[in-house]
Amino acid sequence: MFFFKLLGQLPLFMLYGIANILKWVFYGLISYRKKVILGNLSRSFPEKSAKEIKQIAFQFYGYLTDQLLEFFKGVSLTDNQVLDRVELNNQEIVQNYINQGIPVILVAGHQGNWEWAIHRLALTKITNDIVYQKLSNPAFNEFSKQVRQRFGNIVLMEKRESVILTRDRKNIPRVICLAADQAPQKPETAYWTNFLNQETAFFTGMERFAREYQYPVVFAELIRKKRGHYSMTYELLAEPSFENLPHGEIIERFARRLEKSIVKFPEQYLWSHRRWKHNKPEHISIKWN
């Protein structure tokens, strides 16, 4: 990990120079997950031509390699740099609940730069529980945890233990942060809806947590404004109580809001992820919008 720490000490203009090279390597030389990326884009935007799909894909490779190098820069970013480069809008939506002693569920998709967003959350001085997927490489997993926690106010909760830890910490005013667009491992227990023109499964944990503990749910839109500068904007999705909301409505609202953002900024979504690797079980109905 010494090399990655050393890499993170380089100034951003040098890191972006490396990213410029990696973009062409990933796209043209090794074709990193190109089949997955083009397939995801084609199914999500059937109205676009093959030329338009390739253009978005190429833009995505630039976004992906920038984000990779920006992650390593996280080892040396100062708090002032984070505040300057990650704008936080509508923070009062979350702060008002925290001031009342009410925890908040903050949900986002894999867009923008969620690693720098974690640093920005740490600087709000509010405790943030980050639910994350443990990486297969133990050394890199530990390195990632160190980078994410370097500003304090961040509690990392591995996904498998998040249910128990959420119950143990239920009375602590905090923000519970979830990337709620990952593909569930068990499609038969997922919530299914139409998302980006495809039958798509969503984890139900976000809604189950909200209903069980009566926590409000806030959407965070993460958007790159220009290279190295991001905007994180809060929007209230649902406030307790939820008795009058049909089951699945909170997930549905998240899916629709994220979809709207992806359509507007298609190159900033994580198209290399195998999001649609599961088929809907025959006995499960799907909600179409």
C-alpha positions, 0 to 999 in steps of 0.5 A: 500500500506504500505505492498508493499512499505515495501516489496520493501525495501527487498534485491533482494535475499530475494525477489527472495526467495519469488518468488521461492515459489510463482512459485510453488504456482502459477503453482502447487497449484492455477494453476494461469491461467494455462489453458490460458497459456498452450492454448496460448503456444500450439497454438503458437508452434504447432510443440512442444510436450506437454512435451516441452509446459509444460516446457516452461510454468513452466519457464514462471511461474518463469519469472512471479513471478520474475517480480512481485517481481521486480516491488515492488523492484522498490520503492527502486532501486537506479539510479546506480542499474537501470543502472547496471541491465538494459542495453540499446543498440543502444540508439543513434537511438532515441537520434539522432532524439531527438537532431533534435527535432523529437519525436519518437514512441517506441514500445515493447511487453510484454516481459522482465521487462517493469517496470524496462525498464521505470526506465531505460528510465527515466535515459536517461534524455529524456522525455518519454510519457508512454501510460498505461492501468488504473488498476481497483483498484484505490489504486494500480493504484496510487501506480503503477504510483508513482513507475513508475514516481519516477526517473522523465522524465516520463509522464504517459498517460492513454490510453483513453486520449493518442490521445488528449495528443499526439496532445497537446504535438506534438511539444515536442521532446520526446519518446512516449512508447507503449506496442503495442501487447495488444488485441484491444477491437474492433476487427472490427477496428483492423489490423489483421495478422498471429502472432505466427501461429494464426489470431491476432488483433493489435491496429492501434494507433501506425501506425496512430500516426506515419503517422499523425505526421510523427514520426519515429517508433523504436522497443525495444526488452526487454530480460532477460539476467540472473536473475535481469539483462535485455537488452533493444535494439533499432531497427528502424522499420520505418522512415518518410515519410511513403507515399510509405509504404502500410497501415498496414506495420508498424504494420506488421514490429512490429509483425514480429520483436516481433514474432522473439524475442518471438520464441527465448525467449518463456518463457519471453512473457506474456502468462497469458494474454488473447491475442487471446480472439477475433475472426476475423470478417468474413468481414475482410481480414487477411495478412498471411506471 
